[in-house]
């Protein structure tokens, strides 16, 4: 049987949720989600370069030790800007869903109702 069964209380399909390019997504949310994805990717890429030995003209030394983490960060930012791996999209959908949740207001005098 091909097709999916929607369960009660299940989240909406991804296609109906706001996308990162949707004008309904505030810039602050988009920026925070992309920054999170970039930091995550940077942490995942860093171990790939830790054991890399470079020698010769322009390679190795204290300079490379200092600048290699910056290069990894730029790689992660570049991956995120070119579409990323989908983490930012998920974060945007979750943050937008959280904004729609109504939080009951407490009485001004602090008394229980």
C-alpha positions, 0 to 999 in steps of 0.5 A: 500500500503506497500512501501515508496515514495522518495520525491525530496530533501529528505535525503538518507535512513539511511542504505546508510549513513556512520555508526559509525563503517565505516572506512570513518568516521574520529575519531574526528567526531566519538569521538565528536558524542559519547561525545555529546551522553554521555553528553545528556544521563548523563543529562537525567539520572541525575533526576532519581537519585536526589530524591533517599535517601540512608542511612546505611553503605556506603550510603548517606552523603556528599561523595555520594553527591559528587560522585553520578554525577560522577557515572551518567556520567559513566553510560551514557558513558557505555550506549554510548560505548555499542551502545547508543540510536542512537544520535551519529549515527545521529550526525555522519551522519549530520557532514559527510553531512556538510563536503560534502557541498561546501562553496563558497570561498570569493575573497582574496581582499574582493571585491564582484564579 
